[in-house]
Amino acid sequence: MGMMALRWCRAGVMAGIMVFFSLAAALAQGDSGTPPPRIGNIWDSLPHQPTEGNVTAKEHETGVAPDATRERDINKELQNLDEQLLNEEKTSPPAIPPPPPGAD
């Protein structure tokens, strides 16, 4: 029975080595020439989200872009909201509780 178990053990080790080397060879081949489906903001070789320049150009192209006065008002409102949020952040206590003792 000992000799039979040794043969099965050797067969298992050999099978494991063969699987390892076949996986290693497959990984070594690596790039198949096709790009991955997603890299960051790029999906299928196209940008997933438009840039500000693309949006502005499309707005002007279709005639829905705000005029200069309206755009200035929008920017002023956004600046005021930004300043308000930053001031609230400075005056408010942190919302994150301190870590429990000994967690350092």
C-alpha positions, 0 to 999 in steps of 0.5 A, a space after each residue: 500500500 505504501 508503494 501505491 500511495 507514493 505513485 499517487 503522490 508523484 502523479 499529483 505532484 507532476 500534475 500540479 507542476 504541469 498545471 503551474 507551467 501551463 498557466 505560467 506559459 499562458 501568462 507569459 504570452 500576455 498581450 494578444 494585441 487587443 486592448 483591455 475593455 477599460 483603462 481609467 476613463 477609456 472604454 472600448 478605445 473611447 473616452 467614457 466621460 466628456 471633457 469640459 472642452 467637448 461639452 463647451 464645444 457641443 453647447 456652442 455648436 447646438 446653441 444651448 451655451 449660456 451667454 457671457 452674462 449668464 455664464 458670469 452669474 453661474 460662475 459667481 454663484 458657484 464661487 459663493 457656494 464654494 466659499 460657503 462650503 469651505 467656511 463651514 468646513 473650517 468652523 465645523 468639528 470633524 465628522 469622523 470619530 477618533 479611532 478607538 484606543 490602541 488602534 494606532 
